[in-house]
């Protein structure tokens, strides 16, 4: 195991050196900030018990999952599931603005389970021409709400979401015990969002909307059934394999994605096509991840050094005092708004969660279920508002606007969602204590 840590550490250092020039400006400067802070901290607090090389690579596992995720989008593409769902958006009689919003939101919800960030360009291309009559401002609002909110809601319970996997590994909770809670929260907030937009779009019509051909209800039902069976089988496989041995939930999901998607492609009799596309997309994905590799590996180095610093000791004393002397609700609120606040200034939620994890040992031991709900909910709530999250960035590129023009439209809703998550996490902590 120690040898493996050395290999991961050395590989991480090499990747940092190779990607520093290829990372985008924002990723480069944030990553460099973490790297410089880590180096200064290491020189200040040395000697540290751990060898220098082994301090790198603590977030490498998260990048491994992001690296293989395109395999999911490949099988969705060769099975033409994305086309079937795209046709569903405008099938039948010309829909109202409310109906179109709900269909867009629902298709985003279903596709995100498999396509992840690739969902955004698929849905935008299917809907963009149909809502031209709404005007620039309303189009931005339409997509920032229907796509980013549905995207966050479904990832609450997605086994392939890295925040879910990382949080489960931190708290030691079982995915299957958390699934019902997040499914209910997900459906509840989708319903609330639909209700709000039924009032917002009441009386608004969509002009010049043409009905798509090829949206056969039987064909669509077949595709939906196949997707439903596939995600159910994948969840069961993850739970089965995770029950053997001591490997992390994140490791199990990462290892299973490639064989599972290949088996699915064989079922569709498209194995050869899958191999060609999967190799191409994974290779292309690696090129596009230079910024994430540099940021996460640099942040991982800082995360490993941080617990040895004097700043950590002071924060630990303060948070421990709050936990011991005040209500757990206040402690949860501090953690939740810490993750949310850092997201607004550019921190990825995974980095925020990694930074806060060393302070959570006592509360995790006492309330593992509540902390799981808090970390997953708070982390995924930032998808709607985080400028360093890939999803708002891709949507902004599709609409040719600034990411801040997209995320500002979701801040009030995200704050309500976060507050609800904090209350639910507190409620479970009280009930299960």
C-alpha positions in Angstrom: 0.0 0.0 0.0 2.9 2.3 0.8 4.5 1.6 -2.6 1.1 2.4 -4.3 1.0 5.7 -2.4 4.5 6.5 -3.7 3.5 5.7 -7.3 0.3 7.8 -7.1 2.3 10.7 -5.5 5.0 10.6 -8.1 2.4 10.4 -10.9 0.6 13.3 -9.4 3.7 15.5 -9.3 4.5 14.6 -13.0 0.9 15.5 -14.0 1.0 18.8 -12.2 4.2 19.7 -14.0 2.7 18.7 -17.4 -0.6 20.4 -17.0 0.4 23.7 -15.4 0.8 25.4 -18.8 -2.2 23.7 -20.4 -4.7 24.7 -17.7 -7.0 27.6 -18.3 -6.2 30.9 -16.6 -8.7 30.5 -13.8 -7.8 26.9 -13.0 -4.1 27.8 -13.2 -4.2 30.7 -10.8 -6.4 28.9 -8.2 -4.2 25.8 -8.5 -1.0 27.8 -8.2 -2.5 29.5 -5.1 -3.1 26.1 -3.5 0.3 24.9 -4.5 2.2 27.9 -3.1 0.2 27.8 0.2 1.0 24.1 0.5 4.7 24.5 -0.2 5.0 27.4 2.3 3.0 25.5 4.9 5.1 22.4 4.4 8.3 24.4 4.9 6.8 26.1 8.0 5.5 23.0 9.8 8.1 20.4 8.7 9.0 17.8 9.7 5.7 16.0 8.9 5.2 12.4 9.6 4.3 11.5 6.0 6.9 11.4 3.2 6.7 14.4 0.9 5.8 12.4 -2.2 2.9 10.6 -0.5 1.2 14.0 0.3 0.2 14.3 -3.4 -2.6 12.4 -5.0 -5.3 12.5 -2.2 -7.8 13.7 -4.8 -6.6 11.5 -7.6 -9.4 9.0 -7.2 -12.0 11.7 -8.0 -10.2 12.4 -11.2 -10.2 8.8 -12.1 -14.0 8.7 -12.0 -14.2 11.9 -14.2 -11.7 10.2 -16.6 -13.9 7.2 -17.3 -17.3 8.9 -17.2 -17.4 9.5 -21.0 -18.0 5.8 -21.4 -21.5 6.4 -20.1 -22.1 9.0 -22.8 -20.8 6.6 -25.5 -23.4 3.9 -24.8 -26.2 6.5 -24.6 -25.1 7.8 -28.0 -24.8 4.4 -29.8 -28.1 3.4 -28.3 -29.7 6.6 -29.6 -31.2 7.3 -26.2 -30.3 11.0 -26.4 -32.1 11.4 -29.7 -35.3 9.6 -28.4 -35.4 11.9 -25.4 -34.7 15.0 -27.5 -37.7 14.1 -29.6 -39.8 13.8 -26.5 -39.3 17.5 -25.7 -41.4 18.6 -28.7 -43.6 15.6 -29.5 -47.3 15.9 -29.9 -49.2 19.2 -30.3 -47.3 22.4 -29.9 -46.6 22.7 -26.1 -47.0 25.8 -24.0 -44.0 27.5 -22.4 -44.8 25.7 -19.1 -45.0 22.3 -20.8 -41.8 22.8 -22.7 -40.0 23.8 -19.5 -41.2 20.7 -17.7 -40.1 18.5 -20.7 -36.7 20.1 -20.9 -36.3 19.7 -17.1 -37.4 16.1 -17.2 -35.1 15.2 -20.2 -32.2 16.8 -18.4 -33.0 14.9 -15.3 -33.0 11.5 -17.2 -30.0 12.1 -19.4 -27.7 13.5 -16.6 -27.6 10.0 -15.0 -25.6 8.8 -18.0 -24.3 11.8 -20.0 -23.4 14.0 -17.0 -22.1 17.4 -18.3 -22.6 16.2 -22.0 -26.3 16.6 -21.3 -26.1 20.4 -21.5 -25.2 20.7 -25.2 -27.6 17.9 -26.2 -30.6 19.6 -24.5 -29.6 23.1 -25.6 -29.3 22.0 -29.2 -32.7 20.3 -29.0 -34.6 23.3 -27.5 -32.7 26.5 -28.4 -34.5 27.1 -31.8 -37.9 26.4 -30.3 -37.7 29.2 -27.7 -36.3 32.0 -29.9 -39.5 34.0 -29.4 -39.0 34.3 -25.7 -36.1 36.8 -26.1 -32.5 36.7 -24.9 -33.1 37.3 -21.1 -35.9 34.7 -20.9 -33.9 32.2 -22.9 -31.0 32.5 -20.4 -33.4 32.2 -17.5 -35.2 29.2 -19.1 -32.0 27.2 -19.5 -30.3 28.3 -16.3 -33.3 27.1 -14.4 -34.5 24.0 -16.3 -31.0 22.6 -16.9 -28.9 23.5 -13.8 -31.7 22.7 -11.3 -32.7 19.4 -12.8 -28.9 18.5 -13.1 -28.4 19.2 -9.4 -31.5 17.3 -8.3 -30.7 14.1 -10.1 -27.1 14.0 -9.0 -28.3 14.0 -5.4 -28.8 10.2 -5.8 -26.7 9.3 -8.8 -24.1 6.6 -7.9 -21.7 8.0 -10.5 -21.6 11.5 -9.0 -18.2 12.1 -7.3 -19.6 14.3 -4.5 -22.0 11.4 -3.6 -19.2 8.9 -3.7 -16.7 11.0 -1.8 -19.2 11.9 0.9 -20.2 8.3 1.4 -16.5 7.4 1.9 -16.1 10.2 4.4 -19.1 9.2 6.6 -19.1 5.4 6.0 -22.8 5.4 5.3 -24.4 2.9 3.0 -25.6 4.3 -0.4 -28.8 2.2 -0.2 -29.8 3.8 3.1 -29.3 7.4 1.7 -31.0 6.7 -1.6 -34.7 7.0 -0.4 -34.0 10.3 1.3 -32.3 11.9 -1.7 -34.9 10.5 -4.1 -37.7 12.2 -2.1 -35.8 15.5 -1.8 -35.0 15.3 -5.6 -38.6 14.7 -6.6 -39.9 17.3 -4.1 -37.7 20.1 -5.4 -38.4 19.2 -9.0 -42.1 19.5 -8.2 -41.6 22.8 -6.5 -39.5 24.1 -9.5 -42.2 23.0 -11.9 -44.9 24.7 -9.8 -43.0 28.0 -9.7 -42.5 28.0 -13.5 -46.1 27.1 -14.2 -46.9 30.4 -12.5 -44.0 32.2 -14.2 -44.9 31.1 -17.7 -48.6 31.2 -17.4 -50.2 32.6 -20.6 -46.8 32.6 -22.5 -46.9 30.9 -25.8 -44.1 29.5 -28.0 -44.2 30.8 -31.5 -43.1 28.9 -34.6 -42.5 25.7 -32.9 -42.4 22.7 -35.3 -43.4 19.2 -34.3 -40.6 16.7 -34.5 -41.0 13.6 -36.5 -39.8 10.2 -35.3 -41.2 10.6 -31.7 -43.0 7.2 -31.7 -44.4 6.6 -28.2 -43.6 2.9 -28.3 -40.0 3.6 -29.3 -39.7 6.2 -26.6 -41.2 3.8 -24.0 -38.7 1.1 -25.0 -35.8 3.4 -24.6 -37.0 4.7 -21.3 -37.5 1.2 -20.0 -34.0 0.2 -21.2 -32.4 3.2 -19.4 -34.4 2.5 -16.2 -33.3 -1.2 -16.2 -29.7 -0.1 -16.9 -29.4 2.3 -14.0 -31.1 -0.2 -11.6 -28.6 -3.0 -12.7 -25.7 -0.6 -12.3 -26.8 0.4 -8.7 -27.2 -3.2 -7.7 -23.8 -4.1 -9.1 -22.1 -1.3 -7.2 -23.8 -2.3 -4.0 -22.9 -6.0 -4.6 -19.2 -5.3 -5.3 -18.9 -2.7 -2.6 -20.1 -5.3 -0.1 -16.9 -7.4 -0.7 -13.6 -6.2 0.7 -12.7 -2.8 2.1 -12.5 -0.7 -1.1 -14.2 2.7 -1.1 -17.5 3.4 -2.8 -15.7 5.8 -5.2 -13.3 3.0 -6.2 -16.1 0.5 -6.9 -18.1 3.0 -9.1 -14.9 3.9 -11.1 -13.9 0.3 -11.7 -17.4 -0.8 -12.8 -18.2 1.9 -15.3 -16.1 0.5 -18.2 -17.2 -3.1 -18.0 -20.8 -2.2 -17.3 -21.1 0.2 -20.3 -19.2 -2.3 -22.5 -21.7 -5.1 -21.5 -24.6 -2.7 -22.3 -23.1 -2.0 -25.7 -22.8 -5.8 -26.3 -26.5 -6.1 -25.4 -27.2 -3.5 -28.0 -25.0 -5.4 -30.5 -22.7 -2.4 -30.9 -19.6 -3.6 -29.1 -17.2 -2.6 -31.9 -18.7 0.8 -32.2 -18.4 1.2 -28.4 -14.7 0.4 -28.4 -13.9 2.9 -31.1 -15.9 5.8 -29.6 -14.9 5.0 -26.0 -11.2 5.2 -26.8 -11.7 8.4 -28.7 -13.8 10.2 -26.1 -11.7 9.1 -23.1 -8.6 10.4 -24.9 -10.4 13.6 -25.8 -11.7 14.0 -22.3 -8.2 13.7 -20.9 -7.1 16.6 -23.0 -10.0 18.7 -21.8 -9.3 17.9 -18.1 -5.9 19.6 -17.9 -7.3 22.4 -15.7 -9.1 20.0 -13.4 -6.1 17.8 -13.1 -3.8 20.7 -12.1 -6.4 22.2 -9.8 -7.4 19.0 -8.0 -3.9 17.6 -7.5 -2.6 21.0 -6.3 -5.5 21.3 -3.9 -5.0 17.7 -2.8 -1.4 18.6 -1.7 -2.7 21.5 0.3 -5.5 19.4 1.9 -2.9 17.0 3.1 -0.7 19.7 4.6 -3.5 21.9 6.1 -4.2 19.7 9.2 -0.6 20.3 10.4 -0.8 24.1 10.3 -1.6 26.6 13.1 -4.6 27.9 11.2 -6.1 24.5 11.3 -5.6 24.2 15.0 -7.4 27.5 15.6 -10.3 26.6 13.4 -10.5 23.2 15.0 -10.8 24.7 18.4 -13.5 27.2 17.3 -15.6 24.6 15.5 -15.2 22.1 18.4 -16.4 24.8 20.8 -19.5 25.5 18.6 -20.2 21.8 18.3 -19.9 21.2 22.1 -21.7 24.3 23.3 -24.3 25.1 20.7 -27.0 23.3 18.7 -25.9 20.9 16.0 -28.1 23.0 13.7 -25.7 25.9 14.0 -22.7 23.7 13.3 -24.5 22.3 10.2 -25.3 25.8 9.0 -21.7 26.9 9.3 -20.5 23.9 7.3 -23.2 24.2 4.7 -22.7 28.0 4.1 -18.9 27.5 4.2 -19.2 25.1 1.2 -21.7 27.4 -0.5 -19.7 30.6 0.1 -16.5 29.1 -1.2 -18.3 28.0 -4.4 -19.4 31.6 -5.1 -15.7 32.7 -5.1 -14.6 29.9 -7.3 -13.9 26.9 -5.1 -15.1 23.5 -6.4 -17.3 21.8 -3.7 -15.1 18.8 -3.6 -12.2 20.9 -2.6 -14.3 22.6 0.1 -15.5 19.3 1.4 -11.9 18.0 1.5 -10.8 21.1 3.5 -13.7 20.7 6.0 -13.5 16.9 6.5 -10.7 16.9 9.1 -13.0 19.0 11.4 -15.9 16.6 11.2 -14.5 13.5 13.0 -16.7 14.0 16.2 -19.9 14.9 14.4 -19.5 12.1 11.8 -19.0 9.6 14.7 -22.2 10.9 16.3 -24.4 11.7 13.3 -23.1 9.9 10.1 -26.5 10.0 8.4 -27.1 13.7 9.0 -23.5 14.6 7.9 -24.0 12.6 4.7 -27.1 14.5 3.8 -25.4 17.8 4.6 -22.3 17.2 2.6 -24.0 15.8 -0.5 -26.8 18.3 -0.4 -24.6 21.3 0.2 -22.0 20.2 -2.4 -24.5 19.6 -5.1 -26.5 22.8 -4.4 -23.4 24.7 -5.6 -23.8 23.2 -9.1 -26.4 25.9 -9.7 -24.1 28.7 -8.6 -20.4 27.7 -8.7 -18.4 29.5 -11.5 -15.7 26.7 -11.4 -18.3 24.0 -11.8 -18.1 22.6 -15.3 -21.9 22.7 -15.9 -22.5 26.4 -15.7 -19.4 27.0 -17.7 -20.6 24.7 -20.5 -24.1 26.3 -20.5 -22.5 29.8 -20.6 -20.5 28.7 -23.6 -23.6 27.3 -25.4 -25.5 30.6 -24.8 -22.4 32.8 -25.4 -22.7 34.6 -22.1 -20.6 34.9 -18.9 -20.9 32.1 -16.4 -21.9 34.7 -13.8 -24.9 35.7 -16.0 -26.0 32.1 -15.6 -25.4 31.4 -12.0 -26.8 34.7 -10.6 -30.3 33.6 -11.6 -30.1 30.5 -9.3 -28.6 32.0 -6.2 -31.9 32.7 -4.3 -33.3 29.2 -5.2 -30.0 27.6 -4.3 -30.0 29.3 -0.9 -33.5 28.0 -0.2 -32.4 24.5 -1.2 -29.4 24.7 1.0 -31.4 25.8 4.0 -33.8 22.9 3.5 -30.9 20.5 3.3 -29.5 21.8 6.6 -32.8 21.4 8.3 -33.3 17.9 6.9 -29.8 16.9 8.0 -30.5 18.3 11.5 -33.8 16.5 11.6 -32.2 13.2 10.8 -29.5 13.8 13.4 -32.1 14.4 16.1 -34.3 11.5 15.1 -31.4 9.0 14.8 -29.4 10.1 17.9 
